[in-house]
Amino acid sequence: MTNTQMNIDRITFSLPHTLNKSLDALKDELKRSKSEIIKMAIENYIEHQNKQKLQKAVALMADEYKNNDDLTALTTLDSESFQ
C-alpha cells in the first residue's frame, strides 16, 4: 500500500438517482472520476463555510468595536498629529 492510499478514507453514501445521473454526465464531460468531482465539491463547500464563519466573526467584531465605548475612546487621537 502506498503512502497516498494510506491517507484516504473510503466512504459510502447515497444520492438521489437524478443527482447521480447529473454526476455521471459531469464526469464524462470533465474527464474526471466521480470521486474527484465529489472531493472538489466538498472542498469548495468547506471553504465556503469557513469564509462565512469568518465573515460572521468580522461582523460581530465590527459591531462590538462600534458599540463599545472602551474600544473607541481613543479613536479621536487617530487623526491627531503627535509632532
Gaussian input, Z-matrix of N, CA and C with variables (Angstrom, degrees):
# hf/3-21g

backbone

0 1
 N
 C     1     B1
 C     2     B2     1     A1
 N     3     B3     2     A2     1     D1
 C     4     B4     3     A3     2     D2
 C     5     B5     4     A4     3     D3
 N     6     B6     5     A5     4     D4
 C     7     B7     6     A6     5     D5
 C     8     B8     7     A7     6     D6
 N     9     B9     8     A8     7     D7
 C    10    B10     9     A9     8     D8
 C    11    B11    10    A10     9     D9
 N    12    B12    11    A11    10    D10
 C    13    B13    12    A12    11    D11
 C    14    B14    13    A13    12    D12
 N    15    B15    14    A14    13    D13
 C    16    B16    15    A15    14    D14
 C    17    B17    16    A16    15    D15
 N    18    B18    17    A17    16    D16
 C    19    B19    18    A18    17    D17
 C    20    B20    19    A19    18    D18
 N    21    B21    20    A20    19    D19
 C    22    B22    21    A21    20    D20
 C    23    B23    22    A22    21    D21
 N    24    B24    23    A23    22    D22
 C    25    B25    24    A24    23    D23
 C    26    B26    25    A25    24    D24
 N    27    B27    26    A26    25    D25
 C    28    B28    27    A27    26    D26
 C    29    B29    28    A28    27    D27
 N    30    B30    29    A29    28    D28
 C    31    B31    30    A30    29    D29
 C    32    B32    31    A31    30    D30
 N    33    B33    32    A32    31    D31
 C    34    B34    33    A33    32    D32
 C    35    B35    34    A34    33    D33
 N    36    B36    35    A35    34    D34
 C    37    B37    36    A36    35    D35
 C    38    B38    37    A37    36    D36
 N    39    B39    38    A38    37    D37
 C    40    B40    39    A39    38    D38
 C    41    B41    40    A40    39    D39
 N    42    B42    41    A41    40    D40
 C    43    B43    42    A42    41    D41
 C    44    B44    43    A43    42    D42
 N    45    B45    44    A44    43    D43
 C    46    B46    45    A45    44    D44
 C    47    B47    46    A46    45    D45
 N    48    B48    47    A47    46    D46
 C    49    B49    48    A48    47    D47
 C    50    B50    49    A49    48    D48
 N    51    B51    50    A50    49    D49
 C    52    B52    51    A51    50    D50
 C    53    B53    52    A52    51    D51
 N    54    B54    53    A53    52    D52
 C    55    B55    54    A54    53    D53
 C    56    B56    55    A55    54    D54
 N    57    B57    56    A56    55    D55
 C    58    B58    57    A57    56    D56
 C    59    B59    58    A58    57    D57
 N    60    B60    59    A59    58    D58
 C    61    B61    60    A60    59    D59
 C    62    B62    61    A61    60    D60
 N    63    B63    62    A62    61    D61
 C    64    B64    63    A63    62    D62
 C    65    B65    64    A64    63    D63
 N    66    B66    65    A65    64    D64
 C    67    B67    66    A66    65    D65
 C    68    B68    67    A67    66    D66
 N    69    B69    68    A68    67    D67
 C    70    B70    69    A69    68    D68
 C    71    B71    70    A70    69    D69
 N    72    B72    71    A71    70    D70
 C    73    B73    72    A72    71    D71
 C    74    B74    73    A73    72    D72
 N    75    B75    74    A74    73    D73
 C    76    B76    75    A75    74    D74
 C    77    B77    76    A76    75    D75
 N    78    B78    77    A77    76    D76
 C    79    B79    78    A78    77    D77
 C    80    B80    79    A79    78    D78
 N    81    B81    80    A80    79    D79
 C    82    B82    81    A81    80    D80
 C    83    B83    82    A82    81    D81
 N    84    B84    83    A83    82    D82
 C    85    B85    84    A84    83    D83
 C    86    B86    85    A85    84    D84
 N    87    B87    86    A86    85    D85
 C    88    B88    87    A87    86    D86
 C    89    B89    88    A88    87    D87
 N    90    B90    89    A89    88    D88
 C    91    B91    90    A90    89    D89
 C    92    B92    91    A91    90    D90
 N    93    B93    92    A92    91    D91
 C    94    B94    93    A93    92    D92
 C    95    B95    94    A94    93    D93
 N    96    B96    95    A95    94    D94
 C    97    B97    96    A96    95    D95
 C    98    B98    97    A97    96    D96
 N    99    B99    98    A98    97    D97
 C   100   B100    99    A99    98    D98
 C   101   B101   100   A100    99    D99
 N   102   B102   101   A101   100   D100
 C   103   B103   102   A102   101   D101
 C   104   B104   103   A103   102   D102
 N   105   B105   104   A104   103   D103
 C   106   B106   105   A105   104   D104
 C   107   B107   106   A106   105   D105
 N   108   B108   107   A107   106   D106
 C   109   B109   108   A108   107   D107
 C   110   B110   109   A109   108   D108
 N   111   B111   110   A110   109   D109
 C   112   B112   111   A111   110   D110
 C   113   B113   112   A112   111   D111
 N   114   B114   113   A113   112   D112
 C   115   B115   114   A114   113   D113
 C   116   B116   115   A115   114   D114
 N   117   B117   116   A116   115   D115
 C   118   B118   117   A117   116   D116
 C   119   B119   118   A118   117   D117
 N   120   B120   119   A119   118   D118
 C   121   B121   120   A120   119   D119
 C   122   B122   121   A121   120   D120
 N   123   B123   122   A122   121   D121
 C   124   B124   123   A123   122   D122
 C   125   B125   124   A124   123   D123
 N   126   B126   125   A125   124   D124
 C   127   B127   126   A126   125   D125
 C   128   B128   127   A127   126   D126
 N   129   B129   128   A128   127   D127
 C   130   B130   129   A129   128   D128
 C   131   B131   130   A130   129   D129
 N   132   B132   131   A131   130   D130
 C   133   B133   132   A132   131   D131
 C   134   B134   133   A133   132   D132
 N   135   B135   134   A134   133   D133
 C   136   B136   135   A135   134   D134
 C   137   B137   136   A136   135   D135
 N   138   B138   137   A137   136   D136
 C   139   B139   138   A138   137   D137
 C   140   B140   139   A139   138   D138
 N   141   B141   140   A140   139   D139
 C   142   B142   141   A141   140   D140
 C   143   B143   142   A142   141   D141
 N   144   B144   143   A143   142   D142
 C   145   B145   144   A144   143   D143
 C   146   B146   145   A145   144   D144
 N   147   B147   146   A146   145   D145
 C   148   B148   147   A147   146   D146
 C   149   B149   148   A148   147   D147
 N   150   B150   149   A149   148   D148
 C   151   B151   150   A150   149   D149
 C   152   B152   151   A151   150   D150
 N   153   B153   152   A152   151   D151
 C   154   B154   153   A153   152   D152
 C   155   B155   154   A154   153   D153
 N   156   B156   155   A155   154   D154
 C   157   B157   156   A156   155   D155
 C   158   B158   157   A157   156   D156
 N   159   B159   158   A158   157   D157
 C   160   B160   159   A159   158   D158
 C   161   B161   160   A160   159   D159
 N   162   B162   161   A161   160   D160
 C   163   B163   162   A162   161   D161
 C   164   B164   163   A163   162   D162
 N   165   B165   164   A164   163   D163
 C   166   B166   165   A165   164   D164
 C   167   B167   166   A166   165   D165
 N   168   B168   167   A167   166   D166
 C   169   B169   168   A168   167   D167
 C   170   B170   169   A169   168   D168
 N   171   B171   170   A170   169   D169
 C   172   B172   171   A171   170   D170
 C   173   B173   172   A172   171   D171
 N   174   B174   173   A173   172   D172
 C   175   B175   174   A174   173   D173
 C   176   B176   175   A175   174   D174
 N   177   B177   176   A176   175   D175
 C   178   B178   177   A177   176   D176
 C   179   B179   178   A178   177   D177
 N   180   B180   179   A179   178   D178
 C   181   B181   180   A180   179   D179
 C   182   B182   181   A181   180   D180
 N   183   B183   182   A182   181   D181
 C   184   B184   183   A183   182   D182
 C   185   B185   184   A184   183   D183
 N   186   B186   185   A185   184   D184
 C   187   B187   186   A186   185   D185
 C   188   B188   187   A187   186   D186
 N   189   B189   188   A188   187   D187
 C   190   B190   189   A189   188   D188
 C   191   B191   190   A190   189   D189
 N   192   B192   191   A191   190   D190
 C   193   B193   192   A192   191   D191
 C   194   B194   193   A193   192   D192
 N   195   B195   194   A194   193   D193
 C   196   B196   195   A195   194   D194
 C   197   B197   196   A196   195   D195
 N   198   B198   197   A197   196   D196
 C   199   B199   198   A198   197   D197
 C   200   B200   199   A199   198   D198
 N   201   B201   200   A200   199   D199
 C   202   B202   201   A201   200   D200
 C   203   B203   202   A202   201   D201
 N   204   B204   203   A203   202   D202
 C   205   B205   204   A204   203   D203
 C   206   B206   205   A205   204   D204
 N   207   B207   206   A206   205   D205
 C   208   B208   207   A207   206   D206
 C   209   B209   208   A208   207   D207
 N   210   B210   209   A209   208   D208
 C   211   B211   210   A210   209   D209
 C   212   B212   211   A211   210   D210
 N   213   B213   212   A212   211   D211
 C   214   B214   213   A213   212   D212
 C   215   B215   214   A214   213   D213
 N   216   B216   215   A215   214   D214
 C   217   B217   216   A216   215   D215
 C   218   B218   217   A217   216   D216
 N   219   B219   218   A218   217   D217
 C   220   B220   219   A219   218   D218
 C   221   B221   220   A220   219   D219
 N   222   B222   221   A221   220   D220
 C   223   B223   222   A222   221   D221
 C   224   B224   223   A223   222   D222
 N   225   B225   224   A224   223   D223
 C   226   B226   225   A225   224   D224
 C   227   B227   226   A226   225   D225
 N   228   B228   227   A227   226   D226
 C   229   B229   228   A228   227   D227
 C   230   B230   229   A229   228   D228
 N   231   B231   230   A230   229   D229
 C   232   B232   231   A231   230   D230
 C   233   B233   232   A232   231   D231
 N   234   B234   233   A233   232   D232
 C   235   B235   234   A234   233   D233
 C   236   B236   235   A235   234   D234
 N   237   B237   236   A236   235   D235
 C   238   B238   237   A237   236   D236
 C   239   B239   238   A238   237   D237
 N   240   B240   239   A239   238   D238
 C   241   B241   240   A240   239   D239
 C   242   B242   241   A241   240   D240
 N   243   B243   242   A242   241   D241
 C   244   B244   243   A243   242   D242
 C   245   B245   244   A244   243   D243
 N   246   B246   245   A245   244   D244
 C   247   B247   246   A246   245   D245
 C   248   B248   247   A247   246   D246

   B1=1.4496
   B2=1.5301
   B3=1.3487
   B4=1.4604
   B5=1.5285
   B6=1.3243
   B7=1.4668
   B8=1.5175
   B9=1.3233
   B10=1.4579
   B11=1.5247
   B12=1.2900
   B13=1.4580
   B14=1.5269
   B15=1.3107
   B16=1.4605
   B17=1.5319
   B18=1.3419
   B19=1.4520
   B20=1.5248
   B21=1.3029
   B22=1.4602
   B23=1.5202
   B24=1.3360
   B25=1.4678
   B26=1.5183
   B27=1.2869
   B28=1.4608
   B29=1.5211
   B30=1.3341
   B31=1.4574
   B32=1.5284
   B33=1.2993
   B34=1.4589
   B35=1.5200
   B36=1.3225
   B37=1.4540
   B38=1.5147
   B39=1.3055
   B40=1.4597
   B41=1.5171
   B42=1.3344
   B43=1.4565
   B44=1.5162
   B45=1.3131
   B46=1.4665
   B47=1.5312
   B48=1.3049
   B49=1.4647
   B50=1.5312
   B51=1.3296
   B52=1.4706
   B53=1.5304
   B54=1.3143
   B55=1.4656
   B56=1.5287
   B57=1.3138
   B58=1.4598
   B59=1.5305
   B60=1.3245
   B61=1.4676
   B62=1.5306
   B63=1.3260
   B64=1.4609
   B65=1.5270
   B66=1.3242
   B67=1.4581
   B68=1.5259
   B69=1.3277
   B70=1.4711
   B71=1.5270
   B72=1.3309
   B73=1.4644
   B74=1.5286
   B75=1.3262
   B76=1.4592
   B77=1.5224
   B78=1.3190
   B79=1.4756
   B80=1.5257
   B81=1.3266
   B82=1.4694
   B83=1.5258
   B84=1.3261
   B85=1.4647
   B86=1.5272
   B87=1.3155
   B88=1.4606
   B89=1.5238
   B90=1.3207
   B91=1.4696
   B92=1.5278
   B93=1.3304
   B94=1.4656
   B95=1.5169
   B96=1.3161
   B97=1.4579
   B98=1.5308
   B99=1.3248
   B100=1.4638
   B101=1.5219
   B102=1.3142
   B103=1.4654
   B104=1.5229
   B105=1.3280
   B106=1.4668
   B107=1.5263
   B108=1.3286
   B109=1.4657
   B110=1.5234
   B111=1.3158
   B112=1.4631
   B113=1.5187
   B114=1.3223
   B115=1.4690
   B116=1.5204
   B117=1.3299
   B118=1.4635
   B119=1.5297
   B120=1.3106
   B121=1.4699
   B122=1.5262
   B123=1.3175
   B124=1.4646
   B125=1.5301
   B126=1.3228
   B127=1.4680
   B128=1.5285
   B129=1.3404
   B130=1.4642
   B131=1.5224
   B132=1.3192
   B133=1.4539
   B134=1.5347
   B135=1.3108
   B136=1.4710
   B137=1.5306
   B138=1.3247
   B139=1.4688
   B140=1.5336
   B141=1.3305
   B142=1.4659
   B143=1.5307
   B144=1.3238
   B145=1.4576
   B146=1.5274
   B147=1.3185
   B148=1.4714
   B149=1.5223
   B150=1.3375
   B151=1.4629
   B152=1.5231
   B153=1.3265
   B154=1.4627
   B155=1.5246
   B156=1.3266
   B157=1.4701
   B158=1.5208
   B159=1.3252
   B160=1.4545
   B161=1.5301
   B162=1.3312
   B163=1.4656
   B164=1.5257
   B165=1.3249
   B166=1.4609
   B167=1.5211
   B168=1.3193
   B169=1.4673
   B170=1.5297
   B171=1.3183
   B172=1.4644
   B173=1.5266
   B174=1.3202
   B175=1.4678
   B176=1.5223
   B177=1.3310
   B178=1.4667
   B179=1.5301
   B180=1.3144
   B181=1.4604
   B182=1.5280
   B183=1.3265
   B184=1.4635
   B185=1.5214
   B186=1.3302
   B187=1.4611
   B188=1.5277
   B189=1.3181
   B190=1.4689
   B191=1.5285
   B192=1.3171
   B193=1.4660
   B194=1.5282
   B195=1.3493
   B196=1.4675
   B197=1.5205
   B198=1.3250
   B199=1.4574
   B200=1.5254
   B201=1.3164
   B202=1.4540
   B203=1.5304
   B204=1.3260
   B205=1.4638
   B206=1.5209
   B207=1.3109
   B208=1.4692
   B209=1.5244
   B210=1.3282
   B211=1.4650
   B212=1.5245
   B213=1.3158
   B214=1.4604
   B215=1.5263
   B216=1.3125
   B217=1.4641
   B218=1.5230
   B219=1.2956
   B220=1.4683
   B221=1.5224
   B222=1.3226
   B223=1.4600
   B224=1.5224
   B225=1.3105
   B226=1.4717
   B227=1.5148
   B228=1.3093
   B229=1.4637
   B230=1.5301
   B231=1.3307
   B232=1.4553
   B233=1.5286
   B234=1.3190
   B235=1.4689
   B236=1.5238
   B237=1.3127
   B238=1.4642
   B239=1.5276
   B240=1.3027
   B241=1.4588
   B242=1.5272
   B243=1.3036
   B244=1.4630
   B245=1.5201
   B246=1.2925
   B247=1.4683
   B248=1.4891
   A1=108.76
   A2=116.97
   A3=120.27
   A4=110.29
   A5=115.22
   A6=120.08
   A7=111.62
   A8=116.76
   A9=120.56
   A10=110.46
   A11=118.25
   A12=121.79
   A13=111.48
   A14=118.20
   A15=120.79
   A16=110.96
   A17=118.13
   A18=122.06
   A19=113.11
   A20=117.68
   A21=121.85
   A22=109.39
   A23=114.92
   A24=120.65
   A25=108.77
   A26=116.20
   A27=120.87
   A28=107.48
   A29=115.71
   A30=120.02
   A31=109.65
   A32=115.27
   A33=121.39
   A34=108.04
   A35=116.46
   A36=120.41
   A37=108.77
   A38=115.57
   A39=121.56
   A40=110.38
   A41=115.12
   A42=122.76
   A43=108.96
   A44=116.86
   A45=118.09
   A46=109.29
   A47=116.79
   A48=122.23
   A49=111.74
   A50=116.84
   A51=119.93
   A52=111.40
   A53=117.15
   A54=120.76
   A55=110.48
   A56=116.67
   A57=120.81
   A58=110.58
   A59=117.20
   A60=120.55
   A61=110.53
   A62=116.26
   A63=120.13
   A64=110.68
   A65=116.35
   A66=121.14
   A67=110.40
   A68=117.48
   A69=121.48
   A70=110.71
   A71=116.54
   A72=120.46
   A73=110.42
   A74=116.66
   A75=121.00
   A76=110.89
   A77=116.05
   A78=121.55
   A79=109.98
   A80=115.92
   A81=119.89
   A82=111.49
   A83=115.54
   A84=120.59
   A85=111.53
   A86=116.74
   A87=121.02
   A88=113.49
   A89=116.17
   A90=121.33
   A91=110.73
   A92=115.28
   A93=122.76
   A94=107.95
   A95=115.51
   A96=119.19
   A97=109.90
   A98=115.01
   A99=119.93
   A100=109.58
   A101=116.75
   A102=120.47
   A103=111.54
   A104=116.77
   A105=120.17
   A106=111.02
   A107=116.24
   A108=120.68
   A109=110.49
   A110=117.12
   A111=121.04
   A112=110.10
   A113=117.71
   A114=121.68
   A115=110.13
   A116=117.23
   A117=121.06
   A118=111.10
   A119=116.47
   A120=120.49
   A121=110.88
   A122=117.01
   A123=121.11
   A124=110.13
   A125=117.48
   A126=120.67
   A127=110.86
   A128=116.06
   A129=120.13
   A130=111.50
   A131=117.03
   A132=121.29
   A133=110.61
   A134=116.60
   A135=120.65
   A136=109.85
   A137=117.72
   A138=120.98
   A139=110.19
   A140=116.64
   A141=121.29
   A142=110.74
   A143=117.45
   A144=121.27
   A145=111.16
   A146=116.79
   A147=120.62
   A148=111.37
   A149=116.97
   A150=120.62
   A151=110.33
   A152=117.42
   A153=120.47
   A154=110.96
   A155=116.90
   A156=120.53
   A157=110.50
   A158=116.48
   A159=121.14
   A160=110.60
   A161=117.18
   A162=120.72
   A163=110.94
   A164=117.50
   A165=120.69
   A166=110.68
   A167=116.99
   A168=120.94
   A169=110.36
   A170=117.28
   A171=121.31
   A172=109.77
   A173=117.37
   A174=121.02
   A175=110.63
   A176=116.72
   A177=120.02
   A178=111.27
   A179=116.01
   A180=119.90
   A181=110.86
   A182=117.38
   A183=121.02
   A184=110.24
   A185=116.03
   A186=120.68
   A187=110.46
   A188=116.30
   A189=121.03
   A190=110.01
   A191=116.58
   A192=120.27
   A193=110.65
   A194=116.59
   A195=120.61
   A196=112.51
   A197=116.44
   A198=120.63
   A199=114.78
   A200=117.80
   A201=120.57
   A202=108.78
   A203=115.39
   A204=119.92
   A205=112.80
   A206=117.41
   A207=120.15
   A208=111.47
   A209=116.34
   A210=119.80
   A211=112.38
   A212=116.79
   A213=119.44
   A214=113.45
   A215=117.97
   A216=122.05
   A217=112.47
   A218=118.48
   A219=121.47
   A220=113.40
   A221=117.29
   A222=121.04
   A223=111.88
   A224=117.18
   A225=119.70
   A226=111.80
   A227=117.59
   A228=120.95
   A229=112.71
   A230=117.28
   A231=121.05
   A232=112.20
   A233=116.57
   A234=118.81
   A235=113.54
   A236=117.39
   A237=120.31
   A238=111.08
   A239=114.04
   A240=120.38
   A241=107.62
   A242=118.41
   A243=123.07
   A244=111.40
   A245=116.83
   A246=120.59
   A247=111.80
   D1=132.44
   D2=-178.82
   D3=-82.49
   D4=165.39
   D5=177.78
   D6=-58.81
   D7=-38.70
   D8=-179.27
   D9=-62.36
   D10=-43.21
   D11=-179.43
   D12=-66.64
   D13=-31.53
   D14=-178.31
   D15=-71.31
   D16=-22.21
   D17=-178.30
   D18=-95.11
   D19=14.10
   D20=-177.83
   D21=-118.52
   D22=130.56
   D23=174.11
   D24=-99.11
   D25=134.67
   D26=176.19
   D27=-93.76
   D28=126.36
   D29=178.90
   D30=-124.47
   D31=159.70
   D32=177.53
   D33=-125.89
   D34=135.21
   D35=176.82
   D36=-149.49
   D37=167.04
   D38=-177.69
   D39=-109.23
   D40=146.00
   D41=175.91
   D42=-127.41
   D43=147.97
   D44=170.62
   D45=-60.04
   D46=147.20
   D47=-175.77
   D48=-54.67
   D49=-43.31
   D50=-177.86
   D51=-64.71
   D52=-37.48
   D53=177.90
   D54=-67.74
   D55=-39.24
   D56=177.92
   D57=-64.40
   D58=-39.49
   D59=177.77
   D60=-64.51
   D61=-40.99
   D62=177.19
   D63=-63.96
   D64=-38.91
   D65=177.78
   D66=-64.86
   D67=-40.42
   D68=176.53
   D69=-59.50
   D70=-45.13
   D71=-179.34
   D72=-64.60
   D73=-41.81
   D74=179.55
   D75=-65.45
   D76=-39.12
   D77=178.43
   D78=-58.91
   D79=-45.79
   D80=-179.94
   D81=-67.28
   D82=-39.34
   D83=-178.86
   D84=-66.92
   D85=-42.66
   D86=-176.91
   D87=-88.43
   D88=-10.31
   D89=-177.15
   D90=57.47
   D91=43.74
   D92=177.18
   D93=-128.82
   D94=161.69
   D95=178.43
   D96=-79.18
   D97=160.37
   D98=175.37
   D99=-59.26
   D100=-40.01
   D101=179.62
   D102=-59.24
   D103=-43.65
   D104=179.44
   D105=-62.61
   D106=-44.23
   D107=-178.38
   D108=-65.25
   D109=-44.15
   D110=179.69
   D111=-65.58
   D112=-41.09
   D113=177.90
   D114=-60.48
   D115=-45.42
   D116=178.60
   D117=-62.74
   D118=-41.45
   D119=179.95
   D120=-63.51
   D121=-42.84
   D122=179.48
   D123=-66.49
   D124=-43.00
   D125=177.59
   D126=-58.98
   D127=-45.03
   D128=179.03
   D129=-64.10
   D130=-40.04
   D131=179.30
   D132=-64.22
   D133=-45.40
   D134=179.51
   D135=-63.43
   D136=-42.73
   D137=178.27
   D138=-61.12
   D139=-43.02
   D140=178.46
   D141=-62.02
   D142=-44.13
   D143=179.35
   D144=-63.48
   D145=-40.78
   D146=178.52
   D147=-64.56
   D148=-39.09
   D149=177.25
   D150=-64.97
   D151=-40.61
   D152=178.42
   D153=-63.41
   D154=-42.06
   D155=177.31
   D156=-60.18
   D157=-44.24
   D158=-179.61
   D159=-64.35
   D160=-42.77
   D161=178.71
   D162=-62.03
   D163=-39.92
   D164=177.70
   D165=-64.73
   D166=-41.93
   D167=179.29
   D168=-64.07
   D169=-41.70
   D170=179.11
   D171=-64.26
   D172=-42.61
   D173=179.29
   D174=-62.69
   D175=-41.87
   D176=178.01
   D177=-64.40
   D178=-42.16
   D179=179.53
   D180=-65.59
   D181=-41.11
   D182=179.57
   D183=-64.37
   D184=-41.86
   D185=178.12
   D186=-63.59
   D187=-43.20
   D188=178.61
   D189=-62.12
   D190=-41.88
   D191=-179.86
   D192=-63.29
   D193=-44.34
   D194=-178.79
   D195=-65.19
   D196=-35.01
   D197=-171.69
   D198=-101.86
   D199=2.21
   D200=-178.62
   D201=-110.22
   D202=107.23
   D203=-177.65
   D204=-60.22
   D205=-31.63
   D206=178.74
   D207=-63.36
   D208=-33.44
   D209=-179.37
   D210=-79.74
   D211=-26.72
   D212=-176.02
   D213=-104.90
   D214=3.36
   D215=-175.80
   D216=-57.10
   D217=-35.64
   D218=-176.73
   D219=-98.64
   D220=7.84
   D221=-177.02
   D222=-59.37
   D223=-37.09
   D224=-179.49
   D225=-61.79
   D226=-26.01
   D227=178.25
   D228=-72.12
   D229=-19.40
   D230=-177.06
   D231=-59.82
   D232=-31.92
   D233=-177.29
   D234=-94.69
   D235=-3.38
   D236=-178.94
   D237=-83.68
   D238=148.03
   D239=176.95
   D240=-88.96
   D241=138.66
   D242=-178.65
   D243=-110.14
   D244=33.96
   D245=-177.79
   D246=-82.17

